[in-house]
Amino acid sequence: MVKLRGVVAAVFGLVSMFTPALAQETVRITNIGHGYYAGALYVAIREKLFEKYGLKPEVTYVKGGSLALQSVLGREADFGILTYEHVITAAAQGRNVLSVFNVTTRPLNNVIVSKALYEAAKDKSLEDRVRALKGKRVGTPSAGGSGEKMLGVLAKRYGLNLPGDIEMVYLGTDAGTYVGAMRSRLIDAAMPFEPAGVMVEERGLGSTLISLMDGRMEEFRDLVFMTVVTHPDMARDKPDIVRKTVAVFEEAQKILLDPARGKRIMGEEFREMDVAANDHAYEVVRQIWSPDGRMSIEGAKKVVDFIKPAGGRAIDPTKTFTNDFLPATR
């Protein structure tokens, strides 16, 4: 009996030793559609990085940044992946969320146009290429989303009214929808999340008329743009969970930016694309992924300056983003 008791005690000791490692805390994450931009999330899930840090991800996909924002504001999600424009728009209205990791440093959208429109405008100045959209139907994922807002910035700069001069068509985030809409001539142009633009190009239905993703426009470069966002109360009450989640994204982003690993994982995630299309999408989007997740006052102010969110409240970027949870700053 003494021997048996010793064996039981030893087994109990082993179980106790490994229980903390097996314990996982659920983190609820809201993502906007199934866009290529969120590659770090897909890498983290497929490579089981959340589990490595003792977390269990529950991911919900929604149609539009406004819904992702509301899920974080209402504490229905612990984290959201959404554009910084939503963060500052909420701040201007006195509703605060906090960006804790920078996913992309440039906009997610290029202006993809039909072959006919491309041939008519490709050799014109940027102003004339933007003005060529007057009277055209432009597809974007959602009302008030990043595609529509970026288009609004360009339209205002060159004397077009949005809405008014350009007809918006809201098509959601599914890439195939844009292929079908361009093929059926439901739209003349689009500002979708990738890989939709690449798929339109790969099928010979259109081309990139204006690129916001290549970094040639200084005001759309080195931004705080697509970020991982949490509620300030989450950052205050559960800083360890926020720190672990940020560490997951940082590690995932490094894997993603390694073509030998990232390209393969994205090909597995987006099986609807062939190898050539995935390679194309990877190279297009790779140029906007942040190398380290860090944010800067300058990058935040750029977004504030061109979005100019309404609401009346002064926006203090130091209250809308933080690098404090990044592993490199610990």
C-alpha atoms as one frame of an Amber mdcrd trajectory, in Angstrom:
protein
   0.000   0.000   0.000   2.903   2.314   0.765   4.371   1.613  -2.665   1.021
   2.253  -4.351   0.610   5.526  -2.505   4.080   6.553  -3.696   3.215   5.753
  -7.312  -0.021   7.770  -7.086   1.850  10.694  -5.599   4.455  10.549  -8.366
   1.772  10.469 -11.083  -0.072  13.366  -9.428   3.190  15.295  -9.334   3.726
  14.766 -13.060   0.165  15.856 -13.848   0.608  18.955 -11.722   3.876  19.718
 -13.453   2.350  19.693 -16.933  -1.056  21.205 -16.178   0.088  24.860 -16.448
   1.617  24.158 -19.856  -1.644  22.598 -21.069  -3.858  25.363 -19.721  -5.059
  27.706 -22.446  -6.966  30.943 -22.169  -9.416  31.701 -24.955  -8.876  34.907
 -26.906 -11.706  36.106 -29.145 -10.527  37.767 -32.349 -12.621  39.534 -34.983
 -11.209  39.816 -38.494 -12.564  41.654 -41.532 -13.394  38.973 -44.073 -10.759
  36.613 -45.411  -8.284  39.140 -46.773  -4.711  38.338 -47.713  -3.547  41.274
 -45.557  -4.249  39.240 -42.391  -1.579  36.689 -43.281  -0.074  36.778 -39.788
  -3.371  35.548 -38.338  -3.502  32.585 -40.721   0.142  31.754 -40.046  -0.465
  31.894 -36.291  -3.429  29.528 -36.571  -1.786  27.064 -38.964   1.511  27.030
 -37.063  -0.294  26.777 -33.696   1.469  29.828 -32.309  -1.452  30.787 -30.090
  -1.173  27.415 -28.366   2.569  27.923 -27.998   1.805  30.970 -25.828  -0.954
  29.261 -23.860  -3.843  30.764 -25.823  -6.801  29.318 -27.689  -8.024  31.475
 -30.593 -11.694  31.907 -31.446 -11.836  33.850 -34.718 -14.947  35.499 -36.132
 -15.050  36.938 -39.644 -17.239  39.988 -40.262 -18.044  42.123 -43.298 -16.506
  45.515 -42.667 -14.320  47.393 -40.231 -17.286  49.027 -38.509 -18.506  45.633
 -37.306 -15.013  44.677 -36.146 -14.760  47.957 -34.260 -18.123  47.448 -32.584
 -17.147  43.948 -31.474 -14.138  45.372 -29.607 -15.965  48.400 -28.217 -18.762
  46.148 -26.954 -16.269  43.640 -25.488 -17.727  40.907 -27.688 -14.163  40.330
 -28.877 -10.873  40.688 -27.058  -9.052  41.775 -30.210  -9.989  43.043 -33.631
  -7.965  43.349 -36.811  -9.077  46.617 -38.368  -7.755  49.756 -39.948  -6.417
  52.579 -37.822  -8.878  54.934 -39.482 -11.616  53.228 -37.451  -9.554  53.691
 -34.289  -9.136  57.435 -34.822 -12.715  57.887 -36.013 -13.917  56.287 -32.790
 -11.504  58.449 -30.765 -12.870  61.606 -32.408 -16.274  60.538 -31.101 -14.997
  59.886 -27.586 -14.935  56.083 -27.940 -11.506  54.643 -27.343  -9.843  51.474
 -28.542  -6.114  50.823 -28.598  -3.889  49.574 -31.443  -1.222  47.218 -30.085
   0.383  45.767 -33.238   0.806  47.214 -36.717  -0.109  44.639 -39.367   0.404
  46.811 -42.457   2.212  50.107 -43.014   0.292  51.056 -46.186  -3.288  50.869
 -47.445  -4.712  47.490 -48.409  -6.235  48.580 -51.690  -5.135  49.342 -55.213
  -7.515  50.772 -57.791  -8.248  47.915 -60.188 -10.104  48.885 -63.374 -11.564
  47.150 -66.400  -9.303  46.532 -69.360 -11.087  49.215 -71.398 -10.713  51.849
 -68.670  -7.099  50.871 -68.107  -6.192  51.264 -71.773  -7.899  54.653 -71.882
  -6.170  56.063 -68.778  -2.934  54.149 -68.122  -0.612  56.773 -69.637  -2.280
  59.767 -67.983  -1.199  61.691 -64.883  -2.336  60.573 -61.440  -4.899  63.374
 -61.407  -6.348  62.316 -64.757  -6.353  58.648 -63.746  -8.374  59.529 -60.648
 -10.696  61.773 -62.640 -11.213  58.924 -65.120 -13.312  57.287 -62.368 -15.967
  60.004 -62.665 -19.304  58.451 -63.520 -17.955  54.947 -62.955 -19.145  52.171
 -60.642 -16.482  51.208 -58.122 -16.735  48.096 -55.972 -15.506  48.113 -52.376
 -16.016  45.712 -49.463 -18.280  47.895 -47.300 -19.695  51.351 -46.710 -17.217
  53.471 -44.780 -14.468  50.869 -45.098 -10.839  51.480 -46.025 -11.448  51.113
 -49.757 -14.149  53.752 -49.800 -12.187  56.076 -47.516  -8.993  55.845 -49.550
 -11.004  56.502 -52.697 -12.592  59.463 -50.932  -9.145  60.897 -50.169  -8.117
  60.651 -53.830 -11.458  61.974 -55.100 -11.392  65.025 -52.837  -7.823  65.828
 -53.816  -8.726  65.992 -57.497 -12.108  67.695 -57.317 -14.506  64.758 -57.355
 -17.379  64.280 -54.931 -17.902  60.999 -53.140 -20.721  60.104 -53.169 -21.963
  61.819 -56.293 -19.348  61.683 -59.020 -18.549  58.020 -58.346 -21.136  55.292
 -57.756 -20.162  52.922 -54.947 -21.068  49.232 -55.147 -20.602  47.256 -51.924
 -19.514  43.705 -52.657 -18.147  42.321 -49.390 -14.720  40.745 -49.043 -14.967
  37.555 -51.107 -12.449  37.740 -53.960 -14.590  35.704 -56.333 -17.344  38.294
 -56.101 -15.085  40.919 -57.679 -14.104  38.571 -60.480 -17.781  37.929 -61.211
 -18.727  41.601 -60.939 -15.971  42.647 -63.342 -16.783  39.833 -65.763 -20.492
  40.720 -65.804 -19.674  44.455 -66.015 -21.543  45.181 -62.810 -18.584  47.404
 -61.893 -16.006  49.399 -63.863 -13.380  49.441 -61.132 -12.742  48.218 -57.602
 -10.758  48.866 -54.434 -10.960  45.440 -52.800  -8.820  43.579 -50.319  -6.301
  41.324 -51.985  -6.287  38.715 -53.419  -9.342  40.062 -55.279  -7.334  42.508
 -57.402  -4.767  39.873 -58.295  -7.499  37.406 -59.263  -9.113  40.012 -61.544
  -5.725  40.588 -63.186  -4.916  36.882 -63.446  -8.167  36.280 -65.328  -7.457
  39.092 -67.758 -10.437  41.162 -66.640  -8.623  44.263 -65.446  -5.392  45.904
 -64.326  -4.062  48.146 -61.566  -4.572  51.759 -62.612  -3.543  53.372 -59.304
  -1.370  51.644 -56.724  -1.549  52.720 -53.099   0.368  49.643 -51.979   3.681
  50.197 -53.753   4.803  53.069 -51.508   5.337  55.588 -54.297   2.885  58.057
 -52.738   4.675  59.423 -49.693   1.485  60.204 -47.779   0.394  56.565 -48.067
   3.737  55.160 -46.885   5.032  54.295 -43.391   1.612  54.517 -41.792  -0.148
  53.070 -38.801  -2.721  51.345 -40.961  -4.131  47.860 -40.385  -3.648  47.047
 -36.724  -4.476  44.569 -33.993  -6.789  46.457 -31.660  -7.997  45.838 -28.131
 -10.154  47.646 -25.581  -8.287  49.868 -23.086  -9.851  47.875 -20.252  -8.362
  44.678 -21.697  -4.934  46.312 -21.809  -5.355  47.438 -18.204  -6.915  44.310
 -16.707  -5.224  41.544 -18.705  -1.880  42.931 -19.883  -0.304  39.466 -19.896
  -2.904  38.200 -22.400  -2.364  41.261 -24.585   1.401  40.754 -24.420   1.093
  37.095 -25.391  -1.253  37.890 -28.270   1.104  40.542 -29.595   3.999  38.073
 -29.311   1.982  35.612 -31.401   1.494  38.194 -34.150   5.129  39.278 -34.063
   6.363  35.715 -34.487   3.751  34.990 -37.146   4.693  38.133 -39.084   8.339
  37.046 -39.215   7.336  33.666 -40.623   4.981  35.348 -43.081   7.696  37.666
 -44.408  10.019  34.737 -45.084   9.129  33.773 -48.678  10.288  30.210 -48.141
   7.659  29.739 -45.420   5.135  32.522 -45.802   4.330  31.958 -49.462   3.658
  28.259 -48.867   1.372  28.907 -45.899  -0.601  31.528 -47.811  -0.977  29.101
 -50.701  -2.481  26.582 -48.287  -4.795  29.232 -46.825  -6.002  30.472 -50.228
  -6.456  27.206 -52.078  -8.823  28.829 -54.570  -5.775  30.410 -56.227  -3.270
  28.547 -58.341   0.452  28.769 -57.598   1.060  31.671 -59.990  -1.807  33.716
 -58.550  -0.652  33.070 -54.988   2.913  34.061 -55.862   1.564  37.269 -57.419
  -0.650  38.062 -54.420   2.178  37.369 -51.989   4.521  39.797 -53.734   1.819
  42.495 -53.962   0.878  42.283 -50.292   4.296  41.491 -48.864   5.355  45.096
 -49.503   2.746  46.444 -47.060   3.277  44.034 -44.136   5.009  45.648 -41.179
   8.384  44.009 -40.448   8.080  44.349 -36.673   4.623  45.623 -35.726   5.914
  48.927 -34.424   3.985  52.191 -34.773   5.112  55.814 -34.809   3.600  59.197
 -34.056   4.446  60.286 -37.595   2.679  57.289 -39.118  -0.376  57.902 -36.963
  -0.516  61.603 -37.781  -0.421  60.888 -41.508  -3.623  58.884 -41.199  -5.267
  61.563 -39.061  -4.280  64.212 -41.598  -5.765  62.552 -44.666  -8.814  60.991
 -42.991  -9.677  64.071 -40.904 -12.261  62.163 -38.853 -15.377  64.016 -37.787
 -16.495  64.049 -34.189 -15.093  67.123 -32.521 -12.704  65.448 -30.080  -8.996
  66.160 -30.357  -7.055  63.013 -31.183  -3.934  62.191 -29.199  -2.126  59.387
 -31.100  -0.343  58.321 -27.914  -3.761  57.323 -26.570  -4.775  55.390 -29.710
  -1.712  53.156 -30.166   1.075  51.726 -28.056   4.268  49.733 -28.652   4.473
  48.773 -24.993   3.241  45.203 -25.551   5.747  44.361 -28.280   8.302  41.767
 -27.085  11.179  43.998 -28.212  10.144  46.678 -25.706   9.846  44.439 -22.682
